[in-house]
Amino acid sequence: MVTAPTHLLTDPERRNVAQWNVWMTENPIRGANLRGANLGGANLWDANLRGANLRDANLRGADLRGADLQGADLWGADLWG
């Protein structure tokens, strides 16, 4: 099983949505595990989060414009703060 490089979204010092999307295109997995990730305030414009496990993730203040959340599991995710 291929593990997604979640640090490209979760590590504020190394966050790079463009690299994440390239990786997701080259490694089409479903369900990248971002459970409980702290993505609060992150710029996630156009991020490919299709099928991602975002259960219990902190997405407060995250900019999700254009993000692909089709099939993503957002159960318990904090979207509003």
Buried (B, 14 or more C-beta within 10 A) or exposed (E): EEEBBBEBBBEEEEBBBEEBBEBBEEEEBEEBBBBBBBBBEBEBEBBBBBBBBBBBBBBBEBEBEEBBBEEBBBEEBBEEE
